[in-house]
Amino acid sequence: MKLTDQEVRNIAELANLRLGDQEVEAMAHDLGDILTHIEKLNELDTTGVEPMAQVLFAADPTATLREDIERPSLSNADALANAAVSGGGYY
């Protein structure tokens, strides 16, 4: 599926991304490939296939869980350290 540069720029804006012209071109190609793959997946007949809530649903209930250990949380300053814009302690 071919995406226009304007469609890619609109998607980037929704994701709060600033893309240069070369990045828009590359992203248009990559997103087009992803959408083409999804179109192929949509052609599959899934009649009679039960929806899954969890890929490892049949596995041991704790198979994907880590041990719950109390740890110190991030400080507000650490949490905001890489924020593009912050004020009043918030993003």
N, C-alpha and C positions, 0 to 999 in steps of 0.2 A: 504494500500500500504506500503510495507516494504522499508525503505531507508537504505543504507549501511552507516557505520561510515564515510567512505570517502566522500560520498555525503553530509552528514551533515557537515563535516569539510569544504568542498568546499563552501557550503551555508554560513557557519559561517564566512569564510574568505571574501566572497563578502560583508557581512554585517559588516565587521571589528569587529567581535566578537572573543574573545579568550575563548574557551570552554575546560574544563577539561574532562577526560574520562567519568566520571559519568554524566556530563552535556551533552556530545555527545549522550550517551545512552538514557537519558531522552528526549532530543530534537528529536532523531530519532523516538521514540515512539509517541511524540506529533505531529510532522510534518506528520508522517504516518497516524495518525488519521484524521488530517485535510485534507490530500489528499484523503483519503477514503471517507470522507464526500463530498468533491467536486465531486468525481466520481459519487456518488449517485445523487447529484444535476444535473449533466450533463445528467442523464438518463430521467429527466423530459421533457415532451413534452411542449414546449413553443410556439408552432405554434399559430399564431394569437395574441400573447401577445405583446402589444406595448412596446418598450423600454422606460424606465423612466429616465429623466434627474435629477429628484429630488424626493425623497420619499414623501415629503410634497408638491408636485407641485400643487395639487388642493387646498391647504390650503391658508390662507391669505398670501400675499407676504412677510409680515414682521414677520410671525409666528416663524421663527427660527433665526431671526436677533436680536442682542442686539442694544441698543441705541448707536449711534456713538458719543462717548465723547472723546475729546482730552485729552490725558494723557502724562506724561513725559515718554520718552523711556528709555530702559536700557542703562546704561553707558557701554562703551567698556569693562571695567574691570569686571563688573558684568556679561556681556554676556560671557566672556571667563573664568569665575571663575571655572567652572567644566570641561573645555576642557582638554582632555588627553594630547594634544600637541597643543601649539600655538606659534606664532612668528610674529612679525611685526604687532600685532593687529588683526591677523586672526587665524582661526582654522587651 
